Amino acid sequence: MKNMVLIGMPGCGKTTLGKDLANQLNRPFTDMDEQLEKQNGVTITQMCERFGKPYFRQKETDIAKQMADAEGFVISAGGGIVLKEENMALLSKNSIIVFIHRTAEDIISGGVRTDNRPFLQDEQALYGLYQERLPLYKKYAQYTVKNKTQAQALQQLLQVAENIWQPKQFYVIGTPIAHSLSPAIHTPVLHALCGNAAYDMQQIQPQQLAAWVQHVRDKNICGFNVTMPHKQTIMPMLDALDETALRYGAVNTVVNRGGKLTGYNTDAPGFFASLADSGCVAQDAHIIVLGAGGAATALITEACAQGAKRVIVLARNEQKAQQALPNHKTATQLETHVLEEQAVFRYCQTADILINCTPLGMHGTDSDFTSLDFIDALPAHAVVADLIYNPPQTKLLQAAQARGLKTQNGLGMLIYQALIADEYYLNTSLNRREMYENIMAVLNKK
C-alpha cells in the first residue's frame, strides 16, 4: 500500500496537516525531521552546528531509506528533502508525493519562526529558499495542494487520499473497441497518481447503453470514456452535462460522484492544449479547417471560444461546412468554401494554423489529397495539424515537414484529451507535460 509524502517549504504546514489527515483517516503518521532528531538525540540545528549540514543531509537520507519500506503512512518530509535526487528516488518507490504549496509571503505573514530553523536565518533567507526549491517541489510532486487556509488544504488532501487509498475502476466504452489506445494512455497516469486503479475496455452495443449506465451507478464505477457510436446518445441518460458537453453536443468523459453521473467533452480542449504545448495558440490566429464533420465542428467552436481571429472551413459540401459553424455570436470571422485546390491554396497564404479533419490519408482508406501544392502557400511560421494518428506521418504532414513547418498528428490530441479527462476523474490538476512524456514512453514500447 502506497504512502502519502508531504513536501514543501519550512512553515508551510506539512506536519499539522499530516497529523490532522492521519487522524481523520486512522493512518499512521511520521514526521521525518522529528524521527531524525529522535534517532540521533539532538535537534537538527544542533546537528548542523556540531557536524555540518552535509552530515545532516546524510542522516536525512538514512531516514528516507527507512521510510521507503513503510506502507500506508502519511509522511511529512523536511523542507530540503528535494535537494537530493536520491531522497526522492527512495521515497517515490512506494509513495505518492504531494506538494503543500504555500508562498514565502504567506509563510511570513503567518508568523513562522526563523530562529529555530538552521536554514532560515531571517525572512530574506526564506525567500531565497523558496525560489531555489519551488522548481524541485513541482518536479517531484504528483499532486499540489495550495495551503491558503488549513481547512481548505485538508479538504484537498482528503481528496488526494481518496485517490491514493480507495480502489478505482475506469473504462472506455464503444463499439468496436478492441483497437482503442485509451488503456495505454490512461493507465500510466492513473498508476502514477493512484494506489489502486484499473482502466479497462468494455464493448457496449447501442442497445446495451442504458443498462451500462445503470451498471455504473450500481457498482459505483468511478468513470468512463465514451467513443463512437455513443457520444451523443448517452447525453440524455446522464444526470448533468458540463458546459463543454453542451457546447459541442457530445460527451466523451463521464464522472461518477456519489451516483451522480456528469458528462464532459475533452476532445477539442485536448487538441488546443496539445497545440499550446508546442507553442502555438488559437488566440488571434487565422485558422483553416479542412472538413466539416463532428470533430471539425468541435474544433471550430473551441477555436472561437479561444479567440481565433478568423476561421475558414473548407468542405466538399459547402452547406455542410456552414452547418459546422457555431450557432451563437462570436467575434471570430467565419467563412465557408468548397474544398478544392485553388481555394485551399488561396487561403493558406495568410494561415497560421491548418487543421485536417478529413479522413484523407488515413490508414485503411484509399483516398488522399490529389495535390499538396497548397502547403507551399503557407507562411514559414504556420503549423500543420492532422487529426489522423495512423499512420503517424500522413503525406500531408510529410509535405509540411519537407518545407520546415511545425507539424502535429492526432496522437497529441488523443493524449491531451485523456489527460484532461483524468483531471476530471481525480479532481486535480496534472503536470500535463510530464504525464505526456510518460505516456509516450509507454506507447513507444508497444
Number of C-alpha atoms within 10 A of each C-alpha: 13 21 28 27 25 28 28 30 25 24 22 26 22 26 24 15 21 25 19 15 20 19 13 10 13 10 14 17 20 18 19 21 19 15 13 21 17 11 10 11 11 13 17 20 17 14 18 17 12 12 10 12 16 10 12 19 17 13 18 23 19 13 20 22 16 12 20 19 14 17 14 17 20 28 26 25 25 20 21 19 24 21 14 14 11 14 21 19 16 18 26 20 12 20 31 25 24 24 25 24 22 20 21 22 12 15 21 16 9 11 9 15 15 17 11 12 14 15 17 17 13 12 16 11 13 22 16 12 18 20 12 12 18 16 11 18 25 18 13 18 23 23 20 24 22 17 22 15 10 15 11 12 18 19 13 18 23 15 13 24 20 15 20 26 17 13 14 21 17 23 21 24 25 21 17 14 16 10 8 15 15 19 15 17 23 23 18 17 23 22 15 17 24 23 24 16 20 16 20 15 19 16 15 19 14 14 8 10 18 14 10 15 17 14 12 19 17 10 10 16 20 22 27 25 23 23 18 14 15 19 19 16 14 19 21 10 14 18 12 15 20 13 12 19 22 14 16 23 17 24 27 25 27 30 24 19 14 10 16 13 19 21 29 27 28 23 28 24 20 22 24 22 23 26 21 12 14 13 9 18 19 22 15 15 20 22 26 25 25 24 26 28 15 14 16 23 24 23 24 27 22 22 25 23 15 17 16 23 17 21 24 23 27 25 23 14 14 17 13 17 25 19 13 23 22 17 9 6 7 13 11 21 12 18 14 22 18 19 18 12 14 11 13 24 17 13 18 22 15 16 22 22 25 24 21 23 22 19 17 20 21 20 14 9 9 9 11 15 12 8 10 17 14 18 23 14 16 24 15 12 13 23 25 24 24 27 21 23 17 14 13 16 19 19 16 20 24 14 19 22 17 9 13 13 18 17 22 23 22 20 19 23 26 22 26 27 24 23 27 22 25 22 15 18 21 21 13 17 15 19 14 18 13 12 20 19 11 15 19 16 12 13 12 7 6 6
